[in-house]
């Protein structure tokens, strides 16, 4: 091989390659983040979730009996004893919660679950038809002010997996670019054979 046949790597060419690698890494992270969003959103509102125990420990109660949540929160009712249902006593105008299927005549046993996403602000009162005489009643208050120091769902917002993936990919891309820049600055970019 003659000296003319060998190609030298210039600083500009090396930085161009490093920038391309970082961009490809960021694009891959973005694609992975978007893919995570598509699978996470399927069918649920993606908002916060709260749980209410129905008949915990065999007691004729809803636990908690009074719950305050923000609009868009899904409440999952979980049966922990037998022969209970949820009958909606009152709700804000425009709300569409119907309680458990079958109304006041149908009861459910341990292990049953019922979920509803509460969008309309206001107070929702409900009870268990077979045990309303024993005081098995509860309320859910939906308010934009909920979550700030009360019982339901305080704390920092959850970070979606897609955002974590994107953050990791961006970090790796930056470290790669910085490493390549250090290599160029340390060892130069003009590689000529003598």
VEXKEMI-641025 format. One record per residue (C-alpha): z, y, x negated; residue number from 1. Coordinates in Angstrom, 3 decimals, always signed. Last residue first. Layout:
REM VEXKEMI-641025
((Z,Y,X),NUM)
...
***
This chain:
REM VEXKEMI-641025
((+8.566,+7.979,-5.698),194)
((+8.869,+7.192,-2.014),193)
((+9.445,+10.129,+0.269),192)
((+12.082,+10.162,+2.941),191)
((+12.456,+13.681,+4.279),190)
((+15.146,+13.644,+6.956),189)
((+18.406,+14.473,+5.261),188)
((+21.235,+12.088,+4.478),187)
((+24.267,+13.912,+5.871),186)
((+22.583,+16.234,+8.336),185)
((+20.305,+13.500,+9.638),184)
((+23.129,+10.966,+9.966),183)
((+25.331,+13.541,+11.683),182)
((+22.557,+14.294,+14.191),181)
((+22.162,+10.562,+14.861),180)
((+25.882,+10.177,+15.490),179)
((+25.944,+13.253,+17.730),178)
((+23.053,+11.889,+19.789),177)
((+24.670,+8.475,+20.134),176)
((+28.040,+10.029,+21.092),175)
((+26.326,+12.181,+23.727),174)
((+24.432,+9.243,+25.228),173)
((+27.575,+7.077,+25.299),172)
((+29.484,+9.839,+27.099),171)
((+26.672,+10.325,+29.609),170)
((+26.601,+6.595,+30.367),169)
((+30.389,+6.525,+30.810),168)
((+30.344,+9.528,+33.148),167)
((+27.491,+8.099,+35.213),166)
((+29.338,+4.808,+35.621),165)
((+32.550,+6.602,+36.654),164)
((+30.626,+8.717,+39.159),163)
((+29.024,+5.594,+40.645),162)
((+32.422,+3.931,+40.947),161)
((+33.583,+6.725,+43.257),160)
((+36.617,+8.769,+42.183),159)
((+39.367,+8.705,+44.805),158)
((+40.873,+12.047,+45.743),157)
((+44.283,+12.865,+44.303),156)
((+47.401,+12.165,+46.264),155)
((+48.247,+12.169,+49.920),154)
((+46.988,+9.495,+52.309),153)
((+49.305,+9.728,+55.253),152)
((+52.983,+10.519,+55.404),151)
((+53.063,+14.227,+54.891),150)
((+52.835,+16.397,+51.816),149)
((+49.277,+17.655,+52.196),148)
((+47.523,+14.750,+53.906),147)
((+46.817,+16.447,+57.201),146)
((+45.744,+20.109,+57.431),145)
((+42.342,+19.225,+58.952),144)
((+44.292,+17.547,+61.764),143)
((+44.109,+14.232,+63.583),142)
((+47.466,+13.279,+65.078),141)
((+47.953,+9.592,+65.802),140)
((+50.607,+8.605,+68.283),139)
((+52.644,+5.495,+69.059),138)
((+54.050,+3.338,+71.850),137)
((+55.822,-0.015,+71.954),136)
((+58.825,+1.289,+73.899),135)
((+60.065,-1.951,+75.437),134)
((+58.401,-1.036,+78.748),133)
((+55.109,-0.551,+76.854),132)
((+55.371,-4.156,+75.659),131)
((+52.628,-6.033,+77.554),130)
((+50.344,-2.923,+77.569),129)
((+50.714,-1.996,+73.881),128)
((+50.581,+1.790,+73.614),127)
((+48.414,+4.753,+72.648),126)
((+48.611,+8.539,+72.277),125)
((+45.872,+10.408,+70.363),124)
((+46.616,+14.001,+69.366),123)
((+43.965,+16.496,+68.280),122)
((+40.979,+16.780,+65.953),121)
((+37.887,+14.719,+66.732),120)
((+36.616,+12.418,+63.958),119)
((+38.905,+9.373,+64.091),118)
((+37.282,+6.258,+62.645),117)
((+38.441,+3.130,+64.486),116)
((+39.435,-0.300,+63.256),115)
((+40.876,-3.368,+65.012),114)
((+42.219,-6.405,+63.183),113)
((+43.489,-9.781,+64.406),112)
((+45.618,-11.778,+61.972),111)
((+48.475,-12.460,+64.358),110)
((+47.434,-12.551,+68.021),109)
((+45.392,-10.490,+70.469),108)
((+45.851,-9.379,+74.059),107)
((+43.322,-8.706,+76.840),106)
((+44.303,-7.254,+80.243),105)
((+44.927,-3.647,+79.120),104)
((+41.399,-3.126,+77.841),103)
((+39.047,-5.989,+76.971),102)
((+38.174,-4.649,+73.548),101)
((+40.997,-2.879,+71.734),100)
((+41.416,+0.876,+72.047),99)
((+38.647,+2.967,+73.669),98)
((+38.380,+5.801,+71.153),97)
((+35.579,+8.219,+72.088),96)
((+36.910,+11.751,+71.553),95)
((+35.180,+14.629,+73.375),94)
((+38.383,+15.987,+74.886),93)
((+41.372,+14.976,+72.803),92)
((+43.069,+11.636,+73.481),91)
((+45.446,+10.099,+76.001),90)
((+46.897,+6.690,+76.883),89)
((+44.610,+4.524,+74.758),88)
((+45.516,+0.857,+75.211),87)
((+46.011,-1.197,+72.058),86)
((+46.825,-4.896,+72.378),85)
((+49.625,-7.310,+71.566),84)
((+50.461,-10.978,+72.233),83)
((+51.274,-12.236,+68.731),82)
((+52.734,-10.842,+65.511),81)
((+51.436,-9.095,+62.384),80)
((+48.296,-7.659,+63.999),79)
((+46.476,-5.225,+61.687),78)
((+45.249,-1.827,+62.952),77)
((+42.787,-0.202,+60.528),76)
((+42.630,+3.586,+60.823),75)
((+39.468,+5.206,+59.492),74)
((+39.829,+8.838,+58.437),73)
((+36.933,+11.172,+59.259),72)
((+39.203,+13.991,+60.439),71)
((+42.438,+14.125,+58.423),70)
((+45.406,+11.945,+59.321),69)
((+48.910,+12.237,+60.779),68)
((+50.584,+8.999,+61.864),67)
((+53.513,+8.573,+64.199),66)
((+54.662,+5.029,+65.002),65)
((+54.031,+3.818,+61.471),64)
((+54.258,+0.874,+62.026),63)
((+53.545,+0.088,+65.670),62)
((+56.529,-1.463,+67.380),61)
((+57.746,-4.483,+69.345),60)
((+59.257,-6.181,+66.326),59)
((+57.986,-9.626,+65.299),58)
((+58.214,-8.677,+61.635),57)
((+55.499,-6.058,+62.138),56)
((+54.252,-5.852,+65.747),55)
((+50.959,-4.046,+65.017),54)
((+50.861,-2.722,+61.450),53)
((+48.923,+0.535,+61.071),52)
((+46.670,+1.006,+58.054),51)
((+45.022,+4.169,+56.728),50)
((+41.542,+4.633,+55.284),49)
((+39.944,+7.663,+53.636),48)
((+36.291,+8.483,+54.172),47)
((+33.236,+6.389,+53.246),46)
((+32.005,+6.598,+56.809),45)
((+31.354,+2.899,+56.857),44)
((+28.053,+1.159,+57.510),43)
((+26.546,+0.818,+54.041),42)
((+27.747,+3.721,+51.927),41)
((+29.029,+1.781,+48.919),40)
((+25.781,-0.099,+48.243),39)
((+23.634,+3.022,+48.134),38)
((+26.174,+4.988,+46.117),37)
((+26.351,+2.281,+43.442),36)
((+22.558,+2.359,+43.060),35)
((+22.749,+6.128,+42.602),34)
((+25.271,+5.741,+39.785),33)
((+23.196,+3.029,+38.107),32)
((+20.121,+5.265,+38.279),31)
((+22.103,+8.184,+36.843),30)
((+23.423,+6.014,+34.020),29)
((+19.916,+4.784,+33.212),28)
((+18.655,+8.376,+33.210),27)
((+21.489,+9.420,+30.880),26)
((+20.645,+6.593,+28.477),25)
((+16.945,+7.458,+28.581),24)
((+17.738,+11.116,+27.879),23)
((+19.958,+10.164,+24.934),22)
((+17.250,+7.912,+23.496),21)
((+14.599,+10.607,+23.916),20)
((+16.858,+13.133,+22.183),19)
((+17.369,+10.736,+19.271),18)
((+13.627,+10.075,+18.992),17)
((+12.855,+13.815,+18.976),16)
((+15.659,+14.341,+16.465),15)
((+14.038,+11.749,+14.147),14)
((+10.610,+13.258,+14.562),13)
((+11.938,+16.747,+13.778),12)
((+13.908,+15.505,+10.805),11)
((+10.799,+13.875,+9.440),10)
((+10.299,+10.173,+8.969),9)
((+7.677,+9.435,+6.380),8)
((+4.627,+7.371,+7.034),7)
((+3.368,+5.037,+4.415),6)
((-0.378,+4.620,+4.076),5)
((-0.886,+7.727,+1.880),4)
((+1.472,+6.422,-0.792),3)
((-0.800,+3.430,-1.236),2)
((+0.000,+0.000,+0.000),1)
***
